[in-house]
Amino acid sequence: QVTSFQRVAVRSLCTASPPEHPEHGRLVYKGNMAKAVLGVRFFSYSTSILNMLMVPYLMLHSSIGSDSVLIQAAFYGLIGFFTFVTPVTLHVLTKGYVIRLYYRDDEDTYTAITYNAILAEKATVFHQKDVKVPDITKMFTTFYAKTKSMLVNPMLFPNAKDYNHLMGYDKGFYWELAEGKEDDKGK
């Protein structure tokens, strides 16, 4: 909220709670790359559709038809590769990118909004107990919700407590000592 005060802009800090979604709960995270992910995937899909429309024209009007079958197969294979593999690869890499994350206090559930294969928003509901943090940091994965990999940027959580609760860091740690177990078995 910006208010003008004698030609000086004054920004007021609001301590109001984040917006509530009637079905999903309180907004705890909003990804800053949502428009970029949507734009890149849309561009990839549109160029693939354009390629599929142009291939019949190229087949009929190019000089490739008079060359050997091997050259034809290589040419159309290359076009087919970029037509189908690029959108599939982009989908696999970005399917877990969380656009928005909501939290319901009363049920201790999260709702992650991601994009599906047809670029529509998809809601995944999970409990905090379903969150698994990978032992080894993986590219494009911050945590697993049940079996689905999710990608969030911890720096974009307005409240660090929300991130800590999501990841289970607020519960404390339990350390298993291998030596202690072996000593107990020997007694």
C-alpha positions as CSV (number, residue, x, y, z in Angstrom):
1,Q,0.0,0.0,0.0
2,V,1.6,3.3,-1.1
3,T,0.3,6.6,0.1
4,S,1.4,10.0,-1.3
5,F,2.5,12.5,1.3
6,Q,3.6,15.9,0.0
7,R,5.2,14.3,-3.2
8,V,7.0,11.7,-1.1
9,A,6.0,8.1,-1.4
10,V,5.5,6.4,1.9
11,R,5.2,2.6,2.0
12,S,3.2,1.3,4.9
13,L,4.0,-2.1,6.3
14,C,1.0,-4.3,6.7
15,T,0.9,-7.0,9.4
16,A,-2.3,-8.6,8.1
17,S,-2.3,-12.3,7.6
18,P,-1.8,-13.7,4.1
19,P,-4.8,-14.2,2.0
20,E,-7.1,-17.2,2.8
21,H,-8.4,-19.5,0.1
22,P,-11.7,-20.9,1.1
23,E,-10.9,-24.4,0.0
24,H,-7.1,-24.6,0.5
25,G,-6.4,-22.5,3.5
26,R,-3.7,-19.8,4.2
27,L,-1.2,-18.9,1.5
28,V,2.3,-19.6,2.8
29,Y,4.3,-19.6,-0.4
30,K,4.2,-18.1,-3.8
31,G,6.8,-19.1,-6.4
32,N,8.4,-16.2,-8.3
33,M,9.1,-18.3,-11.5
34,A,5.5,-19.3,-12.2
35,K,5.0,-17.0,-15.2
36,A,8.4,-18.0,-16.6
37,V,7.7,-21.7,-16.3
38,L,4.3,-21.3,-17.9
39,G,5.7,-19.1,-20.7
40,V,8.6,-21.5,-21.5
41,R,6.3,-24.5,-21.6
42,F,3.7,-22.7,-23.7
43,F,6.4,-21.6,-26.2
44,S,7.7,-25.1,-26.4
45,Y,4.2,-26.5,-27.0
46,S,3.4,-23.9,-29.7
47,T,6.7,-24.5,-31.6
48,S,6.0,-28.3,-31.4
49,I,2.6,-27.8,-32.9
50,L,4.1,-25.5,-35.6
51,N,6.6,-28.2,-36.4
52,M,3.9,-30.9,-36.7
53,L,2.0,-28.6,-39.1
54,M,5.1,-27.9,-41.2
55,V,6.4,-31.4,-41.6
56,P,3.9,-32.5,-44.3
57,Y,4.7,-29.3,-46.2
58,L,8.4,-30.1,-46.0
59,M,7.8,-33.7,-47.1
60,L,6.0,-32.6,-50.2
61,H,8.0,-29.5,-51.2
62,S,11.6,-30.3,-50.2
63,S,14.3,-31.9,-52.2
64,I,14.9,-34.4,-49.4
65,G,12.4,-36.7,-51.1
66,S,14.8,-37.4,-53.9
67,D,17.7,-38.2,-51.7
68,S,18.5,-41.5,-50.0
69,V,16.2,-43.0,-47.4
70,L,18.9,-42.6,-44.8
71,I,19.1,-38.9,-45.2
72,Q,15.3,-38.7,-45.1
73,A,15.2,-40.7,-41.8
74,A,17.9,-38.5,-40.3
75,F,16.1,-35.3,-41.2
76,Y,12.6,-36.3,-40.1
77,G,14.1,-38.0,-37.0
78,L,15.8,-34.7,-36.0
79,I,12.6,-32.7,-36.5
80,G,10.6,-35.4,-34.6
81,F,13.1,-35.4,-31.8
82,F,12.8,-31.6,-31.1
83,T,9.0,-31.7,-31.7
84,F,8.3,-34.3,-29.0
85,V,11.3,-34.6,-26.7
86,T,11.7,-30.9,-25.8
87,P,8.2,-30.4,-24.4
88,V,8.3,-33.8,-22.6
89,T,11.7,-32.9,-21.0
90,L,10.4,-29.4,-20.0
91,H,7.3,-31.1,-18.4
92,V,9.4,-33.6,-16.5
93,L,11.8,-30.9,-15.2
94,T,9.1,-28.4,-14.2
95,K,6.1,-30.5,-13.1
96,G,7.1,-30.3,-9.5
97,Y,7.6,-26.5,-9.4
98,V,5.2,-25.2,-6.8
99,I,3.4,-22.1,-7.9
100,R,1.5,-21.6,-4.6
101,L,1.4,-23.5,-1.4
102,Y,-1.5,-23.3,1.0
103,Y,-1.7,-24.5,4.6
104,R,-4.7,-25.5,6.7
105,D,-4.0,-25.2,10.4
106,D,-7.0,-27.2,11.6
107,E,-6.1,-30.3,9.5
108,D,-2.3,-29.8,9.3
109,T,-2.5,-30.2,5.5
110,Y,-0.8,-28.5,2.6
111,T,-2.1,-27.9,-0.9
112,A,0.6,-27.4,-3.5
113,I,-0.5,-25.9,-6.8
114,T,1.6,-27.0,-9.8
115,Y,1.1,-27.0,-13.6
116,N,0.0,-30.3,-15.2
117,A,0.9,-31.5,-18.8
118,I,-1.8,-29.3,-20.4
119,L,-0.7,-26.2,-18.5
120,A,-3.7,-26.2,-16.1
121,E,-3.2,-25.7,-12.4
122,K,-3.2,-29.0,-10.4
123,A,-3.8,-29.2,-6.7
124,T,-1.9,-31.8,-4.6
125,V,-3.1,-32.2,-1.0
126,F,-0.8,-33.8,1.5
127,H,-0.2,-33.9,5.3
128,Q,3.0,-32.6,6.9
129,K,3.8,-36.2,7.9
130,D,3.8,-37.2,4.2
131,V,6.8,-34.8,3.5
132,K,10.1,-36.6,3.0
133,V,13.3,-34.6,2.7
134,P,15.8,-36.3,0.4
135,D,19.0,-37.4,2.1
136,I,21.0,-36.1,-0.8
137,T,20.1,-32.7,-2.4
138,K,18.6,-33.4,-5.8
139,M,18.2,-31.0,-8.7
140,F,14.6,-29.8,-9.1
141,T,13.5,-31.4,-5.8
142,T,13.3,-29.8,-2.4
143,F,11.0,-32.4,-0.8
144,Y,8.7,-35.3,-1.7
145,A,5.0,-35.0,-0.9
146,K,4.0,-38.7,-0.6
147,T,5.9,-39.8,-3.8
148,K,5.7,-36.6,-5.8
149,S,8.8,-34.4,-6.0
150,M,8.2,-30.7,-5.2
151,L,10.4,-27.7,-5.8
152,V,10.2,-24.6,-3.6
153,N,12.6,-21.8,-2.9
154,P,13.0,-21.5,0.9
155,M,13.8,-17.8,0.6
156,L,10.4,-17.0,-0.8
157,F,8.5,-18.1,2.3
158,P,7.4,-14.9,4.1
159,N,7.4,-16.6,7.4
160,A,10.4,-19.0,8.1
161,K,8.2,-20.9,10.6
162,D,6.0,-22.1,7.7
163,Y,9.0,-23.5,5.9
164,N,10.4,-25.1,9.0
165,H,7.0,-26.7,9.8
166,L,6.6,-28.0,6.2
167,M,10.0,-29.6,6.2
168,G,9.6,-31.0,9.7
169,Y,12.5,-29.0,11.2
170,D,10.3,-27.7,14.0
171,K,10.0,-31.2,15.5
172,G,13.6,-31.6,16.6
173,F,16.1,-34.2,15.6
174,Y,16.5,-37.9,16.5
175,W,20.0,-39.2,16.3
176,E,20.6,-42.9,16.0
177,L,24.1,-43.9,17.1
178,A,25.2,-47.1,15.5
179,E,27.8,-47.7,18.3
180,G,25.2,-47.4,21.0
181,K,23.0,-50.0,19.4
182,E,25.9,-52.4,19.0
183,D,26.9,-52.0,22.7
184,D,23.3,-52.7,23.8
185,K,23.2,-55.9,21.7
186,G,26.4,-57.2,23.2
187,K,25.1,-56.8,26.8
